[in-house]
Structure formats: structure tokens, C-alpha cells
């Protein structure tokens, strides 16, 4: 039986088990032997990370050739309009090439959100907005770079869903193990 672990990766945790420069790693949260991340989530991003003990499943979940949808919630600085987010729908030219078209919509703050430690910086004169962005690729820091390219820097980034697997009510550092 294949094991799949859903983890709510906290902010400022590296997606690896081995120690690195006094940074917190997955070893602090996952005690299950022989599971490995199916894809990555940046050190300064939060949310759903899948780990598995099956190399084929790991490849299916993370390889760009399978085009699995990944849903992110991005809290951005400013008030983008529907017109502002159109370039994300079409695909954007970034330094490493053109992104595939992505889904993007303006949403209200997600209901099941937890406080971030440390909290994001808040500026009284600059509002913020939540976007839901769905990608089928995973270029390095792609959501952050896409939002910056349209003029709305990311303050907080949370991955909520990968394929059919959702973050649900898992709190930062919590995980649940499934047999698939």
C-alpha cells in the first residue's frame, strides 16, 4: 500500500529533511520514515505539501508533464482589478520564459486561514487583496514573480490544493497520512 502524507508546511520551513544552515526542516514535523516531498514549496511560502513513499506517485504529482493543478492563495499588496489580472490568464513573459495560461480570480480572505508567525507587515495606507491562482506548472517562485510582473507584490502565499488533495483544516505543522 502506498503512503501519502498531507502536510500544512509552516512559513520558514525548508522542504527537505537534512539539516541546512540552522533552518527548520521537514524533519521537525514528519516522523514517518521513507517519505519524500512530491514537489517543493518555498521556504517563505505556506500550505499543502504532499509527501509519499512511492516514486511513481511522487513523479505523477510533481512532474510538469502530468500538468496537475495547484491552487494558491496569494495576499498581494494593492487592489488589482479584473483587468490587472488578465495577463496571468494569458501567460506572462518572465526571465525564464513564458508561463502557461493560469486561472486567477480575486477572492475574499479564505475562511480557514491561520495567523502567520511572524505576521505580515501591514501598511495603513496600502490595502491588500487575496487572489486565487491555479497553475499547471511550477517554475521557481512562479506565483510571486507573476504577481510582481503585474505590479502587485505578494505579501503571503499559501498552497491550498494539489490535484484532488486539499489543505482542509490542517493547521501549520499538522499532517495526515493516507493509504492510496
N, C-alpha and C positions, 0 to 999 in steps of 0.2 A: 504494500500500500504506500502511495506517495504522500509525503507530508508537505503541507503548505501552511506557512505562518504569516498572518497578517499583523503587522506592527504599526502602531502610530509612532513614527520616528519623531522624537522631540527636536526642537530647534538646537543647533550647535552640537549635533552628533554626527560623527563620520560613519559612512556606510561601509564599514569594514570591521573585522573582529580583532585584528592585530593592533597593538598599541602604536600611537603615532603622535609625537610631539606634545605629550600631556593633554591630548584632546580626548573627550568622551567618545567611545566607540559602541558598536552594537553589542559587544561582549557584556556591557553593563545591563542590558535588557533581555537578551536572548540566551538562555542556558541550554537550549536544545542542541545536541551535537549534530554535526554534519549537515546543517542547513546553510545555504548561501543566498545572498541577495539576487533577485531576478530584476536586474536594472539597478539604477542608483538614484539617490535623492541628495541634492546638495547639502553641505554642512549647515547652511543658513536657511534651508527650507524644512518644512514640517510635513507630517502626514503619512499617508499609506505607503508602506514598503512591504513588498512580498519577498519571502524567503522560502526556499524549497530544498529538498534533498534529492531532487530529480533533475539531472542535467537537461533532458529533453524538454521538460516543463519550463525550466529556467530560460531556455532558448526561445520557446514559444511565447513566453510572456515579455521578453525583453528585446528580441531581435526586431529591427525595423522592417524586415521582410514580412512579418506577420501583421503589421500595422494595427496593433492592439490600441484601443482608445484609452487615453489617460486624461482624467479630468482634474483640473487645478482651480483653486480659488485664489485669486490674486487681489490683494488690497493694494490699490495704487494711489499715488498722490495726485490730487486734482479731480476734475469731474469730466471724464470722457463722454462724448455723445455717441450715438449710433454711427454717425458719420466718421468720427475719430477712430472707431474700431474696425471699419471696413477693410483696411489693409491687412489685418490679421486674417479675415475671411478669404482674401485673395492669395495670401502668401507674401512674405516680406523678404527683401534682399538684406541679408546680414553679411558680416565679413566672411563667413564660411559658406556662403551660397544662399540660394532661395529656399525659404521654408515652404513646406506643403501648406495648402489652404487649411485653416483651422476654424473650428466653431468658437465664437466668442459672444458672450452676452453680458449685459450689465445686470447684476443681481443685488438683492438686499444682503446684509451681513448674514452668513449662514447661522442657523439656529443652534446647531450643536458645537459651536465654537468654544474653545477653552481660552483662558487668559495665557498670553505668551510671557515666558520668563527669559530675559527681561522684556518688558513691554516695548512696543514700537514707539518711536519718537512721535509725538503729536505736536502739530503746529496749529495754533488757534486761527491763523489767517489762511491756512491752506486746507481745504476739505479733502476727504478721501472717498474712494469708491471701490466697491467689490466687483470683480469680473470673474465669470466662469469661462475658462478656456479649455477646449478639448483638442488634444493633439493626437496624431497617429505616428509621430516620430519623436525622437528625443535628442536633439542637438544639445550640446553643453550649454547649460543655463538659458535655454531657449525662451521660456516664458518671460524671464527677466529682460532678455535682450529684445524680444518683440515689443514688450510694453514700453521700454525705453525708446525704441525706434519710433513709436507713435507719440512720444512726448509725455508718457505717464509712468514714472519710475515705480517699481514695486517696493512696497514697504514690508509686506508679509506674503509668503507663498506657501500654500498648503495643497498637497495632492490628496484628493478626496476619493478617487476611483481609478482602478486599473482593470480594463476589460469588464468582467462581471463581478469583481471583488470591490467592496466599498468599505470605507473607513468606519462608517456607522457611528456608534457611541464610544469607540475606543478612545481612551484618554492618552495623553502623551506618555510614552514608555510602556503602555499596555499592549499585550498581544493576545491573539487567539490562534490555536492550532487546528487545522482541518485535515482530514484524510480525503484525498481526491483520487 
